[in-house]
Amino acid sequence: MATRTIAGKTVQVNEEGFMTNPSEWSKEIAVEIAKEEGVGELTPTHWKVIEFCRQDAGNGGKAPTLRRITSVAGVTTKEMFALFPKGPAKKVARISGLGKPEGCV
């Protein structure tokens, strides 16, 4: 398994750069990955989605799909694309320290 240093912390990642151990995640890591992904500064709405994804993954064992996020977290698809442009489910999963959601290319 590969490792990478993000926000001064060494974490395990897979070949696509997704963290493989969600317990290694921190808010500082999320901020750094958001910058890398071109998301910019994380707003309270970003954090709402990130926290939902982490909680949902903790319950279900995997990152939620875009459909699940929009139907359960109370954020529209349009808002998701505004918050996390060009592949919102994949970007929010990476920022949340989770694996790639099912169905993402």
Backbone as JSON, one array per atom type, in Angstrom:
{
  "sequence": "MATRTIAGKTVQVNEEGFMTNPSEWSKEIAVEIAKEEGVGELTPTHWKVIEFCRQDAGNGGKAPTLRRITSVAGVTTKEMFALFPKGPAKKVARISGLGKPEGCV",
  "N": [[0.85, -1.19, 0.0], [0.54, 2.2, -0.8], [1.85, 5.29, 0.53], [1.27, 8.68, 1.54], [2.05, 12.07, 2.23], [0.03, 14.37, 3.7], [-0.96, 17.52, 4.66], [1.04, 17.47, 6.6], [0.81, 14.94, 7.72], [1.33, 11.47, 7.44], [-0.39, 9.28, 5.41], [-2.24, 6.33, 4.37], [-2.79, 5.47, 0.99], [-4.61, 4.51, -1.99], [-4.0, 3.29, -5.39], [-5.31, 5.24, -6.87], [-5.19, 7.45, -5.35], [-6.99, 7.77, -3.27], [-7.69, 7.87, 0.19], [-7.14, 5.06, 2.28], [-7.66, 4.37, 4.85], [-10.01, 5.51, 6.78], [-9.82, 6.43, 9.42], [-7.46, 7.81, 9.61], [-7.93, 10.29, 8.68], [-8.33, 13.88, 8.89], [-9.6, 17.17, 9.67], [-7.79, 19.05, 8.78], [-6.45, 17.66, 6.79], [-8.58, 17.38, 5.02], [-8.96, 20.06, 4.22], [-6.56, 20.53, 2.85], [-6.7, 18.62, 0.75], [-8.98, 19.54, -0.54], [-8.05, 21.95, -1.62], [-6.18, 20.92, -3.46], [-7.94, 19.63, -5.17], [-9.19, 21.71, -6.4], [-11.34, 22.9, -5.2], [-11.29, 24.93, -3.36], [-11.76, 27.19, -0.59], [-13.32, 25.68, 2.19], [-16.7, 25.84, 2.9], [-19.43, 26.27, 5.32], [-21.49, 24.73, 4.15], [-20.08, 22.94, 2.52], [-18.8, 21.5, 4.58], [-21.04, 20.37, 5.8], [-21.83, 18.48, 3.87], [-19.49, 16.91, 3.73], [-19.33, 15.93, 6.38], [-21.74, 14.49, 6.46], [-21.15, 12.5, 4.54], [-18.98, 11.15, 5.75], [-20.22, 10.16, 8.07], [-22.25, 8.59, 6.94], [-20.73, 6.71, 5.52], [-19.51, 5.51, 7.67], [-21.65, 4.17, 8.76], [-22.56, 2.57, 6.62], [-20.3, 1.48, 5.47], [-19.12, 2.24, 3.08], [-18.32, 4.9, 0.73], [-20.9, 7.28, 0.11], [-23.07, 7.45, -2.77], [-23.65, 9.95, -5.35], [-26.4, 10.22, -5.75], [-27.41, 9.24, -3.32], [-26.36, 11.14, -1.52], [-27.65, 13.49, -2.41], [-30.32, 12.83, -2.0], [-30.55, 12.24, 0.74], [-28.96, 13.96, 2.33], [-29.94, 16.48, 1.89], [-29.05, 18.27, -0.05], [-29.05, 19.68, -3.21], [-28.55, 18.3, -6.54], [-27.57, 20.22, -8.28], [-26.45, 22.05, -6.45], [-24.43, 20.39, -5.41], [-22.74, 20.11, -7.65], [-21.93, 22.75, -7.84], [-20.58, 23.1, -5.43], [-18.63, 21.06, -5.47], [-17.13, 20.91, -8.15], [-17.09, 19.21, -11.37], [-17.37, 16.19, -11.07], [-18.65, 15.58, -8.44], [-19.31, 13.57, -6.41], [-17.08, 11.91, -6.36], [-15.05, 13.77, -5.73], [-15.9, 14.75, -3.21], [-15.77, 12.41, -1.75], [-13.02, 11.87, -1.79], [-12.04, 14.16, -0.44], [-13.28, 13.71, 1.99], [-11.88, 11.6, 2.97], [-12.49, 9.03, 2.21], [-13.1, 5.96, 0.33], [-13.41, 5.58, -3.28], [-16.64, 6.25, -4.52], [-19.15, 3.81, -5.44], [-19.82, 3.25, -8.86], [-18.55, 5.5, -9.84], [-16.4, 6.79, -12.3]],
  "CA": [[0.0, 0.0, 0.0], [1.3, 3.43, -0.9], [1.57, 6.32, 1.53], [1.41, 10.05, 1.06], [1.99, 13.04, 3.31], [-0.96, 15.43, 3.46], [-1.07, 18.4, 5.83], [2.03, 17.05, 7.58], [0.51, 13.61, 8.26], [1.48, 10.39, 6.47], [-1.6, 8.46, 5.34], [-2.25, 5.28, 3.36], [-3.64, 5.77, -0.16], [-4.59, 3.49, -3.04], [-3.39, 3.73, -6.65], [-6.02, 6.41, -7.39], [-5.0, 8.57, -4.43], [-8.0, 7.81, -2.21], [-7.24, 7.35, 1.47], [-7.67, 3.72, 2.5], [-7.97, 4.21, 6.26], [-10.72, 6.72, 7.16], [-9.44, 6.91, 10.76], [-6.29, 8.68, 9.48], [-8.43, 11.57, 8.17], [-8.54, 15.01, 9.8], [-10.12, 18.35, 8.98], [-6.65, 19.69, 8.12], [-6.25, 16.89, 5.56], [-9.69, 17.75, 4.13], [-8.68, 21.39, 3.68], [-5.46, 20.39, 1.88], [-7.18, 17.9, -0.44], [-9.92, 20.44, -1.23], [-7.23, 22.86, -2.44], [-5.65, 20.13, -4.58], [-9.05, 19.29, -6.08], [-9.72, 22.94, -6.99], [-12.6, 23.26, -4.53], [-11.08, 26.19, -2.66], [-12.04, 27.21, 0.84], [-14.51, 24.9, 2.55], [-17.75, 26.61, 3.56], [-20.28, 25.42, 6.17], [-22.23, 23.77, 3.32], [-19.11, 21.89, 2.2], [-18.61, 20.67, 5.78], [-22.28, 19.6, 6.0], [-21.76, 17.33, 2.96], [-18.36, 16.08, 4.15], [-19.71, 15.23, 7.61], [-22.74, 13.49, 6.09], [-20.48, 11.39, 3.85], [-18.2, 10.38, 6.74], [-21.17, 9.45, 8.93], [-22.92, 7.58, 6.12], [-19.75, 5.66, 5.26], [-19.32, 4.81, 8.93], [-22.81, 3.28, 8.94], [-22.73, 1.65, 5.5], [-19.04, 0.88, 5.1], [-18.54, 2.77, 1.84], [-18.68, 6.28, 0.42], [-22.22, 7.38, -0.53], [-23.16, 7.9, -4.16], [-24.23, 11.28, -5.52], [-27.85, 10.11, -5.54], [-27.67, 9.12, -1.87], [-26.06, 12.43, -0.9], [-28.69, 14.48, -2.74], [-31.63, 12.45, -1.46], [-30.56, 12.13, 2.19], [-28.28, 15.08, 3.01], [-30.67, 17.73, 1.68], [-28.3, 19.14, -0.96], [-29.46, 19.33, -4.56], [-27.48, 17.93, -7.48], [-27.01, 21.48, -8.76], [-25.58, 22.55, -5.37], [-23.25, 19.52, -5.33], [-21.83, 20.47, -8.75], [-21.37, 24.06, -7.53], [-19.66, 22.93, -4.32], [-17.55, 20.14, -5.86], [-17.25, 20.86, -9.62], [-16.49, 18.14, -12.19], [-17.29, 14.92, -10.36], [-18.85, 15.9, -7.03], [-19.27, 12.43, -5.49], [-15.68, 11.47, -6.29], [-14.28, 14.8, -5.02], [-16.27, 14.81, -1.79], [-15.25, 11.18, -1.13], [-11.57, 12.06, -1.6], [-11.89, 15.17, 0.62], [-13.77, 13.12, 3.23], [-10.99, 10.52, 3.39], [-13.18, 7.77, 1.95], [-12.81, 5.35, -0.96], [-14.2, 6.05, -4.42], [-18.01, 5.72, -4.49], [-19.51, 2.88, -6.51], [-20.39, 3.87, -10.04], [-17.71, 6.6, -10.31], [-15.4, 6.35, -13.28]],
  "C": [[0.89, 1.25, 0.0], [0.95, 4.38, 0.25], [1.83, 7.68, 0.91], [1.33, 10.98, 2.27], [1.06, 14.17, 2.9], [-1.1, 16.23, 4.75], [-0.16, 17.94, 6.96], [1.81, 15.68, 8.19], [0.65, 12.57, 7.15], [0.27, 9.47, 6.56], [-1.46, 7.41, 4.24], [-3.22, 5.66, 2.24], [-3.57, 4.61, -1.15], [-3.99, 4.08, -4.32], [-4.07, 4.95, -7.27], [-5.9, 7.62, -6.47], [-6.05, 8.72, -3.35], [-7.4, 7.25, -0.93], [-7.9, 5.99, 1.7], [-8.03, 3.46, 3.96], [-8.66, 5.49, 6.74], [-10.34, 7.27, 8.54], [-8.21, 7.81, 10.73], [-6.69, 10.1, 9.05], [-8.5, 12.62, 9.27], [-9.09, 16.17, 8.99], [-9.0, 19.08, 8.23], [-6.34, 18.98, 6.79], [-7.34, 17.25, 4.56], [-9.43, 19.08, 3.45], [-7.61, 21.31, 2.59], [-5.93, 19.7, 0.6], [-8.15, 18.77, -1.23], [-9.16, 21.43, -2.12], [-6.69, 22.14, -3.66], [-6.71, 19.84, -5.63], [-9.68, 20.52, -6.72], [-11.03, 23.39, -6.38], [-12.48, 24.6, -3.83], [-11.42, 26.07, -1.19], [-13.35, 26.49, 1.15], [-15.46, 25.74, 3.38], [-18.54, 25.7, 4.51], [-21.09, 24.39, 5.37], [-21.32, 22.63, 2.87], [-18.98, 20.93, 3.38], [-19.84, 19.82, 6.07], [-22.23, 18.33, 5.14], [-20.65, 16.38, 3.38], [-18.73, 15.27, 5.39], [-20.78, 14.18, 7.34], [-22.06, 12.27, 5.48], [-19.69, 10.53, 4.83], [-19.12, 9.56, 7.64], [-21.84, 8.31, 8.16], [-21.98, 6.41, 5.83], [-19.48, 4.85, 6.52], [-20.44, 3.82, 9.2], [-22.87, 2.2, 7.87], [-21.45, 0.99, 5.02], [-18.41, 1.37, 3.81], [-19.05, 4.18, 1.59], [-20.05, 6.32, -0.27], [-22.13, 7.87, -1.97], [-23.75, 9.31, -4.2], [-25.73, 11.24, -5.25], [-28.18, 10.02, -4.05], [-27.43, 10.46, -1.17], [-27.2, 13.41, -1.15], [-30.05, 14.11, -2.15], [-31.68, 12.44, 0.06], [-29.98, 13.36, 2.9], [-28.98, 16.42, 2.8], [-29.91, 18.75, 0.85], [-28.68, 18.72, -2.37], [-28.26, 18.95, -5.43], [-26.79, 19.2, -8.0], [-26.06, 22.08, -7.71], [-24.3, 21.72, -5.27], [-22.24, 19.87, -6.42], [-21.22, 21.85, -8.53], [-20.31, 23.95, -6.42], [-18.41, 22.14, -4.7], [-17.6, 19.93, -7.37], [-16.55, 19.64, -10.24], [-16.29, 16.84, -11.41], [-17.49, 15.07, -8.87], [-18.75, 14.71, -6.07], [-17.83, 11.95, -5.28], [-14.85, 12.47, -5.48], [-14.62, 14.81, -3.54], [-15.78, 13.54, -1.07], [-13.75, 11.33, -0.84], [-11.32, 13.05, -0.45], [-12.3, 14.61, 1.98], [-12.91, 11.96, 3.73], [-11.59, 9.14, 3.2], [-12.73, 7.2, 0.6], [-13.72, 5.91, -2.04], [-15.6, 5.43, -4.34], [-18.27, 4.75, -5.65], [-20.13, 3.66, -7.66], [-19.58, 5.05, -10.56], [-16.64, 6.04, -11.24], [-14.03, 6.88, -12.89]]
}
